[in-house]
Amino acid sequence: MVQRVSRLPDWRSRLSLELDRQRATAFAWGRQDCVLGLAAGAVEAMTGEDLARDWRGHYRSERGALRALRAAGHESLGSALAALLPEIHPDQADLGDIALVASEGVLGEALAVFDASGLIALTEHGHGRIPRERALRAFKIG
């Protein structure tokens, strides 16, 4: 079910603090990955809502994440996100909205967060930056 979440009045400072927290946290599938760490952490910071609560503790590897997606009835990360959040064209995305990008590996997709000039992505070495044009799909937060 697509949810409309609202941004809190102080969402900008909350997002900044969350991204700083994430930079100090090591990558870990099922805890600090592109879904449960980067995207869900950003959404929860901005809105106070944990949209990923049902996914926590259900996988510890990329293959496990794919199995969890399929067990929930989704063929891809993009379809799972589209079931949760309103989709918009990437050109309409604002700071803090969520992007779906192509990635290597089993999933073939990853999540990133729009910022003022590009996308913040999560790598095994921390936050990385990728061009905004890499967003295949975008999802509105608030």
C-alpha positions as CSV (number, residue, x, y, z in Angstrom):
1,M,0.0,0.0,0.0
2,V,1.5,3.3,-1.1
3,Q,2.0,5.6,1.9
4,R,2.1,9.4,2.1
5,V,4.6,10.3,4.7
6,S,5.1,13.9,5.9
7,R,8.4,15.6,6.6
8,L,8.9,16.9,10.0
9,P,9.5,20.7,10.4
10,D,13.2,20.2,11.2
11,W,13.7,17.5,8.5
12,R,16.8,19.2,7.0
13,S,18.8,19.1,10.2
14,R,17.5,15.6,11.1
15,L,18.6,14.3,7.6
16,S,22.0,15.9,8.0
17,L,22.5,14.3,11.4
18,E,21.4,10.9,10.1
19,L,23.8,11.1,7.1
20,D,26.6,12.0,9.5
21,R,25.7,9.0,11.7
22,Q,25.7,6.7,8.7
23,R,29.2,7.9,7.6
24,A,30.5,6.5,10.8
25,T,28.7,3.1,10.5
26,A,30.3,0.2,8.5
27,F,28.3,-1.4,5.7
28,A,26.4,-4.5,6.7
29,W,23.8,-6.4,4.8
30,G,20.5,-6.4,6.7
31,R,21.5,-3.5,9.0
32,Q,23.5,-0.8,7.2
33,D,22.9,-1.4,3.5
34,C,21.3,0.8,0.8
35,V,17.8,-0.1,2.0
36,L,17.8,-0.5,5.8
37,G,20.6,2.0,6.4
38,L,20.8,4.7,3.8
39,A,17.2,5.0,2.5
40,A,15.2,3.9,5.5
41,G,17.5,5.8,7.8
42,A,17.0,9.0,5.7
43,V,13.2,8.5,5.6
44,E,12.9,7.9,9.3
45,A,15.1,10.9,10.1
46,M,12.9,13.2,7.9
47,T,9.5,11.8,8.8
48,G,9.8,9.8,12.1
49,E,8.4,6.8,10.3
50,D,10.3,3.5,9.9
51,L,9.0,2.1,6.6
52,A,11.5,-0.7,6.7
53,R,10.5,-2.2,10.1
54,D,9.1,-5.3,8.5
55,W,12.3,-6.0,6.7
56,R,14.7,-5.7,9.6
57,G,16.2,-9.0,10.7
58,H,15.1,-10.9,7.6
59,Y,18.4,-11.1,5.7
60,R,22.2,-10.9,6.2
61,S,23.4,-11.1,2.6
62,E,22.6,-9.8,-0.9
63,R,21.1,-13.2,-1.8
64,G,19.1,-13.1,1.4
65,A,17.8,-9.7,0.5
66,L,16.6,-11.0,-2.8
67,R,14.9,-14.0,-1.1
68,A,13.2,-11.7,1.3
69,L,11.9,-9.5,-1.5
70,R,10.6,-12.5,-3.4
71,A,9.0,-14.0,-0.2
72,A,7.2,-10.6,0.2
73,G,5.8,-10.9,-3.4
74,H,8.2,-8.5,-5.1
75,E,10.4,-9.3,-8.1
76,S,12.7,-6.3,-7.5
77,L,13.7,-3.6,-5.1
78,G,11.9,-1.1,-7.4
79,S,8.6,-3.0,-7.1
80,A,8.9,-3.2,-3.3
81,L,9.6,0.6,-3.1
82,A,6.7,1.4,-5.5
83,A,4.4,-0.5,-3.2
84,L,5.4,1.8,-0.3
85,L,5.9,5.3,-1.7
86,P,4.5,7.5,-4.5
87,E,6.6,7.4,-7.6
88,I,7.7,10.6,-9.4
89,H,9.8,11.3,-12.4
90,P,13.5,11.6,-11.4
91,D,13.5,15.2,-12.8
92,Q,10.9,16.1,-10.1
93,A,12.9,14.7,-7.2
94,D,13.9,17.0,-4.3
95,L,16.5,16.8,-1.6
96,G,15.8,13.7,0.5
97,D,13.7,11.8,-2.0
98,I,14.8,8.3,-2.8
99,A,16.3,7.1,-6.1
100,L,16.5,3.7,-7.6
101,V,19.8,3.1,-9.5
102,A,21.3,0.2,-11.4
103,S,23.9,-1.7,-9.5
104,E,26.1,-4.7,-10.0
105,G,25.4,-7.9,-8.1
106,V,22.5,-10.2,-7.5
107,L,19.8,-7.5,-7.0
108,G,20.8,-5.4,-10.0
109,E,19.4,-2.3,-8.2
110,A,20.2,-0.1,-5.3
111,L,18.7,2.8,-3.5
112,A,20.3,6.3,-3.1
113,V,19.2,9.6,-1.7
114,F,18.8,12.8,-3.8
115,D,20.8,15.8,-2.6
116,A,21.2,19.2,-4.1
117,S,23.5,18.2,-6.9
118,G,23.4,14.5,-7.3
119,L,22.8,11.2,-5.4
120,I,24.2,9.9,-2.2
121,A,24.9,6.2,-2.5
122,L,26.1,3.6,0.0
123,T,29.2,1.7,-0.9
124,E,31.1,-0.9,1.1
125,H,33.4,1.9,2.0
126,G,30.8,4.4,3.1
127,H,28.9,7.1,1.3
128,G,29.7,7.8,-2.3
129,R,28.4,10.3,-4.9
130,I,26.9,9.4,-8.2
131,P,25.4,11.7,-10.9
132,R,21.7,12.5,-10.6
133,E,21.2,11.2,-14.1
134,R,21.8,7.6,-12.9
135,A,18.4,7.6,-11.2
136,L,16.2,5.2,-13.0
137,R,13.2,5.9,-10.8
138,A,12.4,8.3,-8.0
139,F,10.1,8.1,-4.9
140,K,8.6,11.1,-3.1
141,I,9.2,11.6,0.6
142,G,6.6,14.1,2.0
